[in-house]
């Protein structure tokens, strides 16, 4: 067993992980460094030429054989998120705490396990602002965890999309397993009708949040809410400015563990 060690930024990490999966990686370990960068270990049966990864200071190191299935399953313990959610892998049998909604997940290649701060901040905004019977739109669905949470909160209709084929397939599988009916498609907000949703969740990159602000405003009903997340605190002003320019009023800003989220509202007029 060989470990490919790379030094990457949080923005580049997901692309590298996806590419290394395609090259046959059997598992990954992330170490966050004080500089804000990530030391990524990708494990392979056999080494291969790594000249193309020189920009990430790539190097090989020998390691002992690891049972990645067992290690991965053990690493996901149940957690409580916000006031209402209990996130638990579907292979665990811990009872749901009283008063909480059991959100079962199956971690996979698509983003969205519920353990990342950006997902958690979205869930917390949803439990406060998404009303029973309302229409929920998950822009950048990933694994479908937010759509699944919307169903638990009593959403009347759920729309979800992602531009990534793998994410859509993962979301489709996870929502089917959870028995959640959703209009799920590969694409973006431009395929959704004007004023279609009461609440929009956009756990996306800062560039996407800025570029899609006008589309989010268009899709929202008057008085509707959106949570924008997936960016670092130093991008808050940029995202908030784009939201205001699109006619969305920033209401709350949250920062946690190096990530941020903004709750916005479309005016009722």
C-alpha positions in Angstrom: 0.0 0.0 0.0 1.3 3.5 -1.0 0.1 6.9 0.2 0.1 9.8 -2.3 0.6 12.9 -0.2 -0.6 16.3 -1.7 -0.8 19.8 -0.3 -4.0 21.5 -1.5 -6.4 24.3 -0.8 -10.0 23.6 0.4 -11.3 24.8 -3.0 -9.1 22.4 -5.0 -9.5 19.4 -2.6 -12.8 18.0 -3.9 -11.7 18.1 -7.5 -8.5 16.2 -6.5 -10.4 13.6 -4.5 -12.8 13.0 -7.4 -9.9 12.6 -9.9 -7.9 10.3 -7.6 -11.0 8.1 -7.0 -11.1 7.7 -10.8 -7.4 6.6 -10.7 -8.2 3.9 -8.2 -7.7 5.4 -4.8 -8.9 3.1 -2.0 -9.4 5.8 0.6 -8.4 9.3 1.8 -7.3 11.1 5.0 -7.4 14.9 5.3 -5.2 16.9 7.7 -6.0 20.6 8.1 -2.8 22.6 8.5 -2.5 25.9 10.4 -2.0 27.8 7.1 -5.5 26.8 6.1 -4.3 24.4 3.5 -5.1 20.7 3.5 -2.6 17.8 3.6 -4.4 15.1 1.6 -3.4 11.4 1.8 -4.7 9.2 -1.0 -4.1 5.5 -0.8 -3.3 3.2 -3.7 -2.3 -0.4 -4.2 0.6 0.6 -6.5 2.3 3.9 -7.2 2.2 5.6 -10.6 4.0 8.6 -12.1 2.9 11.8 -10.4 4.5 14.6 -12.5 1.0 16.0 -13.2 0.6 16.6 -9.4 3.8 18.5 -9.0 1.9 21.8 -8.2 0.6 20.1 -5.1 4.1 18.9 -3.9 3.0 15.3 -4.5 5.1 12.5 -3.1 4.7 8.8 -2.3 5.1 7.2 1.1 4.7 3.5 2.0 2.0 2.6 4.5 0.5 -0.5 6.1 -2.6 -2.1 4.6 -5.8 -0.6 5.9 -9.4 -1.9 6.0 -11.0 1.2 4.6 -14.6 -0.1 4.7 -14.3 -0.8 8.5 -12.3 2.4 9.1 -14.8 4.6 7.2 -17.8 3.1 8.9 -16.3 3.6 12.4 -15.4 7.2 11.6 -19.1 8.3 11.1 -20.7 8.6 14.6 -24.2 10.0 15.0 -24.4 13.7 15.7 -27.0 16.2 16.7 -27.4 19.3 14.4 -29.3 22.3 15.3 -32.4 21.9 17.5 -34.1 19.2 15.5 -31.9 16.9 13.5 -30.1 13.7 14.4 -27.8 12.7 11.7 -26.8 9.0 11.7 -25.3 6.7 9.1 -27.8 4.1 8.0 -25.8 1.2 9.3 -25.9 2.5 12.9 -28.8 1.6 15.2 -28.6 4.3 18.0 -32.0 5.5 19.0 -33.2 8.9 17.9 -33.1 11.4 20.9 -36.6 12.6 21.9 -37.8 15.6 19.9 -35.4 15.1 17.0 -35.8 14.1 13.4 -33.7 11.1 12.3 -31.8 12.0 9.1 -30.1 8.8 7.9 -27.2 9.2 5.5 -25.0 6.9 3.5 -21.6 8.7 2.8 -20.4 8.4 -0.7 -18.5 10.2 -3.4 -21.0 13.1 -3.7 -20.8 16.0 -1.4 -23.1 16.2 1.6 -22.8 13.8 4.6 -24.1 16.2 7.2 -20.8 16.3 9.0 -19.5 19.4 7.1 -20.1 22.9 8.7 -21.7 24.2 5.5 -24.3 21.5 5.4 -25.0 21.9 9.1 -25.5 25.7 8.8 -28.0 25.0 5.9 -29.9 22.5 8.1 -30.1 25.0 10.9 -31.5 27.7 8.6 -34.0 25.3 7.2 -35.3 24.2 10.6 -35.9 27.9 11.5 -37.4 29.1 8.2 -38.8 26.3 6.1 -42.5 25.9 6.9 -44.6 22.8 6.6 -46.3 22.5 3.2 -43.9 24.9 1.5 -41.9 24.4 -1.7 -38.2 23.7 -1.1 -35.5 24.0 -3.8 -32.1 22.4 -3.3 -29.7 24.2 -5.7 -26.6 22.0 -5.8 -28.1 18.8 -4.3 -24.9 16.8 -3.8 -26.0 13.6 -2.0 -29.5 14.9 -1.5 -29.2 15.3 2.3 -30.9 18.8 2.3 -33.8 17.5 0.2 -34.2 14.6 2.6 -34.2 17.1 5.5 -36.8 19.2 3.9 -39.1 16.2 3.7 -38.6 15.6 7.4 -39.6 19.2 8.1 -42.8 18.7 6.1 -42.1 20.4 2.9 -45.0 20.1 0.5 -42.9 19.9 -2.6 -39.2 19.3 -3.1 -37.1 20.4 -6.2 -33.4 19.5 -6.4 -30.7 19.8 -9.0 -27.0 19.5 -9.5 -24.8 20.0 -12.5 -22.7 16.9 -11.7 -24.0 13.5 -13.0 -22.5 11.6 -10.1 -24.2 13.8 -7.6 -27.6 13.4 -9.2 -27.2 9.6 -9.2 -26.2 9.6 -5.6 -29.1 11.9 -4.6 -31.5 9.8 -6.6 -30.3 6.7 -4.8 -30.4 8.3 -1.3 -33.8 9.9 -1.8 -35.3 6.6 -3.0 -33.8 4.8 0.0 -35.4 7.4 2.3 -38.7 7.3 0.5 -38.6 11.0 -0.4 -40.4 12.2 -3.5 -38.6 15.0 -5.3 -38.3 16.6 -8.7 -34.6 15.9 -9.2 -32.7 16.8 -12.3 -29.3 17.5 -13.7 -29.0 21.2 -14.4 -29.3 24.5 -12.6 -31.8 27.1 -11.4 -32.5 28.4 -14.9 -34.8 25.3 -15.4 -37.0 26.3 -12.5 -40.0 28.6 -12.9 -40.3 32.1 -11.5 -41.4 32.3 -7.9 -41.5 28.5 -7.6 -40.0 28.1 -4.1 -40.6 29.4 -0.6 -37.1 28.4 0.5 -33.8 27.8 -1.5 -30.7 26.2 -0.2 -27.6 26.8 -2.2 -24.6 25.1 -0.6 -22.2 25.9 -3.5 -18.9 27.6 -4.1 -18.6 31.4 -3.6 -18.3 32.0 -7.3 -21.5 30.0 -7.9 -23.3 31.9 -5.1 -22.4 35.2 -6.7 -23.2 34.1 -10.3 -26.6 32.5 -9.2 -27.8 35.2 -6.9 -30.2 36.7 -9.5 -31.5 33.2 -10.4 -32.1 32.5 -6.7 -34.0 35.7 -6.4 -36.1 34.9 -9.5 -37.0 31.4 -8.2 -38.0 32.7 -4.7 -41.5 33.7 -3.9 -42.0 37.2 -2.4 -41.1 36.9 1.3 -39.2 33.7 0.7 -35.9 32.7 2.3 -32.6 31.3 0.9 -29.5 30.1 2.7 -26.2 30.6 0.8 -23.3 28.6 2.0 -20.1 26.8 0.8 -17.7 29.7 1.1 -15.1 31.0 3.5 -15.7 33.9 5.9 -13.5 36.2 3.8 -16.0 35.9 0.9 -19.0 37.0 3.0 -19.0 40.6 1.8 -18.8 39.5 -1.8 -21.7 37.0 -1.6 -23.8 39.5 0.5 -23.2 42.2 -2.1 -24.3 40.0 -4.9 -27.4 39.0 -3.0 -28.3 42.7 -2.4 -27.8 43.5 -6.0 -30.2 40.7 -6.9 -32.9 42.1 -4.5 -32.2 39.8 -1.6 -31.9 41.1 1.9 -29.2 39.5 4.0 -30.7 38.7 7.4 -28.2 36.6 9.3 -24.5 35.6 8.8 -23.0 32.5 10.4 -19.4 31.4 10.5 -18.1 28.1 11.8 -14.8 26.2 11.5 -13.6 28.3 8.6 -16.8 28.3 6.6 -19.8 30.7 6.4 -23.4 30.9 5.5 -25.8 33.8 4.8 -29.6 33.7 5.3 -31.3 36.1 2.8 -34.9 37.0 2.1 -36.7 38.3 -1.0 -38.8 41.3 -0.3 -42.6 40.7 0.0 -43.4 43.3 -2.6 
